[in-house]
Amino acid sequence: MSGFDTRWLDLREPADHAARDPFLLDAAGAYLLAGGEAPLAVDLGSGTGSTLRAFGSRAKATRWRLVDNDPRLLEAAVSRLPDGEAVERVEADLTHLAPDVIDGARLVTASALFDLASRGFVNDLAARLGERRIALYAALNYDGGMRWEPPHPVDREVVAAFNRHQTGDKGFGPALGPGAMEALREAFTEQGFDVRVAPSPWRLAAEDEALHALFVDGVVSAVAQTDEVASSRLDDWAARRRETPPLCKVGHWDVLALPR
């Protein structure tokens, strides 16, 4: 699993924070803080630390272990911390997650990760967290839905090809793609967790022009790899989408799994 560009992560952070379901985020924060003095949260695929920042003031009363396979992103996460704050950094291959990465955690978090992961990875993580009675807060799991206003005749064709691409191997084996939320719900329910889910869609407007441009570029790159949309049709779709950034809704779900 390769690292992401910091510009993409920085541009998407406001949209991510606006999309997160506030009730599940509050519940995750309350569960974490109920763990006694300085409970530990372990953030998998932490990137530049967006999940930590999403917890706001609650993060100051807890310890954080940021886990990523990209040392550049871990360094960027530390550089974004307020003066005087510190976190533990762990450079690790998430596709072969060592058991000690989650040692001592009360809560494991991840954002925009599990649609890239395989069902086997999710099932294994659910079993590990179940054995140790560690909660999971997994935000922004893509659900396969994209809707633009105004629409374009090729929208449906592009989204279908993109969603098929999302189920390819992203380093973990066949990815869950749009099935991530259901896989998380099933796996953690089977392990005896109380599982709650809530929609957390991106809503991109005209003022999100830079993010929208990178998002369109990513969609085009993925769809082009499938050879399922004729290049002329894909080029026309991309040109129209870049021309005047439309309103765009991209479906995601948040998941909170608490030990019973």
SEFI-414649 format. One record per residue (C-alpha): residue in one letter; y, x, z; residue number from 1. Coordinates in Angstrom, 1 decimal. Each point is the difference from the previous one (the first is absolute). Layout:
# SEFI-414649
MIFI; A; Y; X; Z; NUM
...
//
This chain:
# SEFI-414649
MIFI; M; 0.0; 0.0; 0.0; 1
MIFI; S; 3.2; 1.6; -1.1; 2
MIFI; G; 3.4; -0.1; 1.7; 3
MIFI; F; 2.9; -2.2; -1.1; 4
MIFI; D; 3.5; 1.0; -1.1; 5
MIFI; T; 2.6; -0.1; 2.8; 6
MIFI; R; 2.5; -1.7; -2.2; 7
MIFI; W; -2.4; -2.9; -0.7; 8
MIFI; L; -0.8; -0.3; 3.7; 9
MIFI; D; 3.7; 0.1; 1.0; 10
MIFI; L; 1.0; -2.6; -2.6; 11
MIFI; R; -2.8; -2.4; 1.0; 12
MIFI; E; 0.6; 0.3; 3.8; 13
MIFI; P; 2.8; -2.7; 0.2; 14
MIFI; A; -2.1; -2.4; -2.0; 15
MIFI; D; -3.1; 0.8; 2.1; 16
MIFI; H; 1.9; -0.6; 3.3; 17
MIFI; A; 1.5; -3.3; -1.3; 18
MIFI; A; -3.4; -1.2; -1.1; 19
MIFI; R; -2.0; 0.7; 3.2; 20
MIFI; D; -0.9; -3.1; 1.9; 21
MIFI; P; 2.2; 0.2; 3.1; 22
MIFI; F; -2.5; -1.9; 2.2; 23
MIFI; L; -2.9; 2.3; -0.7; 24
MIFI; L; 2.2; 3.0; 0.4; 25
MIFI; D; 1.2; -1.3; 3.4; 26
MIFI; A; -3.5; -0.7; 1.1; 27
MIFI; A; -1.2; 3.4; -1.0; 28
MIFI; G; 2.9; 1.6; 1.9; 29
MIFI; A; -0.7; -2.1; 3.1; 30
MIFI; Y; -3.7; 0.9; -0.1; 31
MIFI; L; 0.9; 3.7; -0.3; 32
MIFI; L; 2.5; -0.1; 2.9; 33
MIFI; A; -2.4; -1.8; 2.2; 34
MIFI; G; -2.2; 3.1; 0.0; 35
MIFI; G; 1.7; 1.6; 2.9; 36
MIFI; E; 2.3; 3.0; 0.0; 37
MIFI; A; 0.5; 1.7; -3.4; 38
MIFI; P; -2.9; -1.6; -1.9; 39
MIFI; L; -1.1; 1.7; -3.2; 40
MIFI; A; 0.4; -1.5; -3.5; 41
MIFI; V; -1.8; 1.8; -2.9; 42
MIFI; D; 1.6; -0.7; -3.4; 43
MIFI; L; -2.4; 0.7; -2.9; 44
MIFI; G; 1.6; 1.0; -3.3; 45
MIFI; S; 3.3; 0.3; 1.8; 46
MIFI; G; 2.0; 1.3; -2.9; 47
MIFI; T; 3.6; 0.6; 1.2; 48
MIFI; G; -0.5; -2.1; 3.2; 49
MIFI; S; 1.1; -3.4; -1.3; 50
MIFI; T; -2.4; -1.9; 2.3; 51
MIFI; L; 1.3; 1.9; 3.1; 52
MIFI; R; 3.5; -1.0; -1.0; 53
MIFI; A; -1.0; -3.6; -0.5; 54
MIFI; F; -1.0; -0.1; 3.7; 55
MIFI; G; 3.6; 0.8; 0.9; 56
MIFI; S; 0.9; 0.4; 3.7; 57
MIFI; R; -3.7; -0.7; 0.9; 58
MIFI; A; -0.9; 3.3; -1.6; 59
MIFI; K; 2.0; 1.9; 2.6; 60
MIFI; A; -2.2; -1.2; 2.9; 61
MIFI; T; -3.2; 1.1; -1.8; 62
MIFI; R; -1.6; 3.2; -1.4; 63
MIFI; W; -0.7; 0.2; -3.7; 64
MIFI; R; -2.5; 2.0; -1.9; 65
MIFI; L; 0.9; 0.1; -3.7; 66
MIFI; V; -3.0; 0.7; -2.3; 67
MIFI; D; 0.4; 0.8; -3.7; 68
MIFI; N; -1.7; 2.3; -2.5; 69
MIFI; D; 3.4; 1.2; -1.3; 70
MIFI; P; 1.8; 2.6; 2.2; 71
MIFI; R; 3.3; -0.6; -2.0; 72
MIFI; L; 0.0; -3.6; 1.2; 73
MIFI; L; -0.8; 0.9; 3.6; 74
MIFI; E; 2.9; 2.5; -0.1; 75
MIFI; A; 2.3; -2.7; -1.4; 76
MIFI; A; -1.1; -2.4; 2.7; 77
MIFI; V; 1.0; 2.5; 2.7; 78
MIFI; S; 3.3; 0.7; -1.7; 79
MIFI; R; 0.9; -3.7; 0.2; 80
MIFI; L; -0.6; -0.3; 3.8; 81
MIFI; P; 3.1; -0.3; 2.2; 82
MIFI; D; 0.9; 3.1; 2.0; 83
MIFI; G; -2.2; 0.4; 3.0; 84
MIFI; E; -2.9; -2.1; -1.3; 85
MIFI; A; -3.4; 1.6; -0.8; 86
MIFI; V; -3.2; -1.1; -1.5; 87
MIFI; E; -3.4; 1.5; -0.5; 88
MIFI; R; -0.8; 1.0; -3.6; 89
MIFI; V; -3.5; 0.1; -1.3; 90
MIFI; E; -0.8; 1.1; -3.6; 91
MIFI; A; -3.3; -1.7; -0.8; 92
MIFI; D; -2.0; -1.3; -3.0; 93
MIFI; L; 0.0; -3.7; 0.6; 94
MIFI; T; -3.0; -0.4; -2.3; 95
MIFI; H; -2.1; 1.9; 2.5; 96
MIFI; L; 1.7; -1.0; 3.2; 97
MIFI; A; -1.1; 2.1; 3.0; 98
MIFI; P; -0.9; -2.1; 3.1; 99
MIFI; D; 2.4; 2.0; 2.2; 100
MIFI; V; 3.1; -1.1; -2.1; 101
MIFI; I; 0.0; -3.3; 1.9; 102
MIFI; D; -0.9; 1.5; 3.4; 103
MIFI; G; 2.0; -1.6; 2.8; 104
MIFI; A; 1.7; -2.7; -2.1; 105
MIFI; R; 0.8; -3.4; 1.1; 106
MIFI; L; 1.2; -1.1; -3.5; 107
MIFI; V; -0.7; 1.3; -3.5; 108
MIFI; T; 2.6; -0.9; -2.6; 109
MIFI; A; 0.1; 0.4; -3.8; 110
MIFI; S; 2.4; -1.3; -2.6; 111
MIFI; A; -0.8; -0.6; -3.7; 112
MIFI; L; -3.3; 1.9; 0.4; 113
MIFI; F; -3.0; -2.3; 0.0; 114
MIFI; D; 0.5; -1.3; -3.6; 115
MIFI; L; -0.7; 3.6; -1.0; 116
MIFI; A; -3.1; 0.3; 2.3; 117
MIFI; S; -3.6; -1.0; -0.6; 118
MIFI; R; -1.9; -2.7; 1.8; 119
MIFI; G; -2.2; 2.7; 1.6; 120
MIFI; F; 3.0; 1.7; 1.5; 121
MIFI; V; 1.3; -3.3; 1.5; 122
MIFI; N; -3.4; -0.9; 1.4; 123
MIFI; D; -0.4; 3.5; 1.5; 124
MIFI; L; 3.5; -0.1; 1.5; 125
MIFI; A; -0.7; -3.5; 1.5; 126
MIFI; A; -3.2; 1.2; 1.6; 127
MIFI; R; 1.7; 3.1; 1.5; 128
MIFI; L; 2.9; -2.0; 1.4; 129
MIFI; G; -2.3; -2.6; 1.2; 130
MIFI; E; -2.1; 2.5; 2.0; 131
MIFI; R; 3.2; 1.4; 1.6; 132
MIFI; R; 1.8; -3.3; 0.4; 133
MIFI; I; 3.0; 1.2; -2.0; 134
MIFI; A; 2.3; -2.5; -1.8; 135
MIFI; L; 1.1; 0.2; -3.6; 136
MIFI; Y; 3.3; -1.0; -1.5; 137
MIFI; A; -0.2; 0.3; -3.8; 138
MIFI; A; 3.1; -1.0; -1.9; 139
MIFI; L; 0.9; -0.6; -3.7; 140
MIFI; N; -3.4; -0.4; -1.6; 141
MIFI; Y; 0.5; -1.0; -3.6; 142
MIFI; D; -1.5; -3.3; -1.0; 143
MIFI; G; 0.1; 0.0; -3.8; 144
MIFI; G; 3.0; -2.3; -0.3; 145
MIFI; M; 3.2; 0.9; -2.0; 146
MIFI; R; 2.5; -2.5; -1.2; 147
MIFI; W; 3.3; 0.7; -1.8; 148
MIFI; E; 2.9; -2.2; -0.7; 149
MIFI; P; 0.7; -0.4; -2.8; 150
MIFI; P; -3.6; 0.2; -1.2; 151
MIFI; H; -1.2; 1.9; -3.1; 152
MIFI; P; -2.8; -1.0; -2.3; 153
MIFI; V; -2.1; 3.1; 0.8; 154
MIFI; D; 0.4; -0.2; 3.8; 155
MIFI; R; -3.5; -1.5; 0.6; 156
MIFI; E; -1.7; 2.5; -2.3; 157
MIFI; V; 1.8; 2.9; 1.7; 158
MIFI; V; -0.8; -1.2; 3.5; 159
MIFI; A; -3.7; -0.6; -0.8; 160
MIFI; A; -0.4; 3.6; -1.4; 161
MIFI; F; 1.9; 1.5; 2.9; 162
MIFI; N; -2.2; -1.8; 2.5; 163
MIFI; R; -3.1; 1.3; -1.7; 164
MIFI; H; 1.4; 3.5; 0.1; 165
MIFI; Q; 0.6; -0.4; 3.7; 166
MIFI; T; -3.8; -0.3; 0.6; 167
MIFI; G; -0.7; 3.4; -1.5; 168
MIFI; D; -0.7; 3.1; 2.1; 169
MIFI; K; 3.1; 1.1; 1.9; 170
MIFI; G; -1.9; 2.7; 1.9; 171
MIFI; F; -2.1; -2.2; 2.3; 172
MIFI; G; -2.4; -1.4; -2.7; 173
MIFI; P; 0.5; -3.4; -1.7; 174
MIFI; A; 3.3; -1.3; 1.5; 175
MIFI; L; 0.4; -3.4; 1.6; 176
MIFI; G; 3.3; -0.7; -1.9; 177
MIFI; P; 1.0; -3.6; 0.5; 178
MIFI; G; -3.1; -0.6; 2.2; 179
MIFI; A; 1.2; 2.2; 2.8; 180
MIFI; M; 1.2; -2.7; 2.4; 181
MIFI; E; -3.2; -2.0; -0.3; 182
MIFI; A; -2.1; 3.1; 0.5; 183
MIFI; L; 1.9; 0.9; 3.1; 184
MIFI; R; -0.3; -3.5; 1.4; 185
MIFI; E; -3.7; -0.1; -0.6; 186
MIFI; A; -0.8; 3.5; 1.3; 187
MIFI; F; 2.0; -0.3; 3.2; 188
MIFI; T; -1.1; -3.6; 0.7; 189
MIFI; E; -3.6; 1.2; -0.3; 190
MIFI; Q; 0.8; 2.7; 2.6; 191
MIFI; G; 1.2; -2.7; 2.5; 192
MIFI; F; 3.8; 0.5; -0.4; 193
MIFI; D; 2.6; -2.8; 0.1; 194
MIFI; V; 1.4; 0.2; -3.5; 195
MIFI; R; 3.3; -1.4; -1.0; 196
MIFI; V; 1.5; 0.2; -3.5; 197
MIFI; A; 3.4; -0.9; -1.4; 198
MIFI; P; 1.7; 0.3; -3.5; 199
MIFI; S; 2.5; 2.9; -0.4; 200
MIFI; P; 1.2; -0.2; -3.6; 201
MIFI; W; 2.5; 2.3; -1.5; 202
MIFI; R; 3.1; -1.8; -1.4; 203
MIFI; L; 1.9; 2.2; -2.3; 204
MIFI; A; 3.4; -1.0; -1.2; 205
MIFI; A; 2.5; 1.4; -2.6; 206
MIFI; E; 1.4; 2.4; 2.6; 207
MIFI; D; -3.4; 1.6; 0.4; 208
MIFI; E; 0.4; 1.5; -3.5; 209
MIFI; A; -1.2; 3.6; 0.8; 210
MIFI; L; -3.1; -1.3; 1.8; 211
MIFI; H; -0.7; -2.5; -2.7; 212
MIFI; A; 0.2; 2.7; -2.7; 213
MIFI; L; -2.5; 2.2; 1.8; 214
MIFI; F; -2.2; -3.0; 0.7; 215
MIFI; V; 0.0; -1.0; -3.7; 216
MIFI; D; -0.8; 3.6; -0.9; 217
MIFI; G; -3.0; 0.0; 2.3; 218
MIFI; V; -1.3; -3.3; -1.4; 219
MIFI; V; 0.4; 1.2; -3.6; 220
MIFI; S; -1.8; 3.3; 0.8; 221
MIFI; A; -2.9; -1.9; 1.6; 222
MIFI; V; -0.3; -2.6; -2.7; 223
MIFI; A; 0.1; 2.7; -2.8; 224
MIFI; Q; -3.0; 1.6; 1.5; 225
MIFI; T; -2.1; -3.2; -0.4; 226
MIFI; D; 0.6; -0.3; -3.8; 227
MIFI; E; 0.0; -3.8; 0.7; 228
MIFI; V; 3.5; -0.7; -1.2; 229
MIFI; A; 1.1; 1.0; -3.5; 230
MIFI; S; 2.6; 2.8; 0.3; 231
MIFI; S; 2.6; -1.8; -2.0; 232
MIFI; R; -0.3; -3.1; 2.3; 233
MIFI; L; 0.1; 2.2; 3.1; 234
MIFI; D; 3.0; 2.0; -1.3; 235
MIFI; D; 1.9; -3.3; -0.7; 236
MIFI; W; -0.8; -1.3; 3.4; 237
MIFI; A; 1.1; 3.2; 1.7; 238
MIFI; A; 3.3; 0.1; -2.0; 239
MIFI; R; 0.8; -3.5; 0.9; 240
MIFI; R; -0.8; 0.6; 3.7; 241
MIFI; R; 2.2; 3.1; 0.1; 242
MIFI; E; 2.8; -1.5; -2.0; 243
MIFI; T; 1.1; -2.5; 2.7; 244
MIFI; P; -1.9; 0.3; 3.3; 245
MIFI; P; -1.2; -3.6; 0.7; 246
MIFI; L; -1.0; -1.6; 3.2; 247
MIFI; C; -3.5; 1.2; 0.9; 248
MIFI; K; -2.4; -1.1; 2.6; 249
MIFI; V; -3.0; 2.2; 0.7; 250
MIFI; G; -2.7; -1.4; 2.4; 251
MIFI; H; -1.2; 1.9; 3.1; 252
MIFI; W; -1.6; -1.0; 3.2; 253
MIFI; D; 0.2; 1.5; 3.5; 254
MIFI; V; -3.1; 0.1; 2.3; 255
MIFI; L; -0.2; 0.4; 3.8; 256
MIFI; A; -3.4; 0.4; 1.5; 257
MIFI; L; -0.2; 0.1; 3.8; 258
MIFI; P; -3.1; 0.6; 2.1; 259
MIFI; R; -1.1; -3.1; 1.8; 260
//
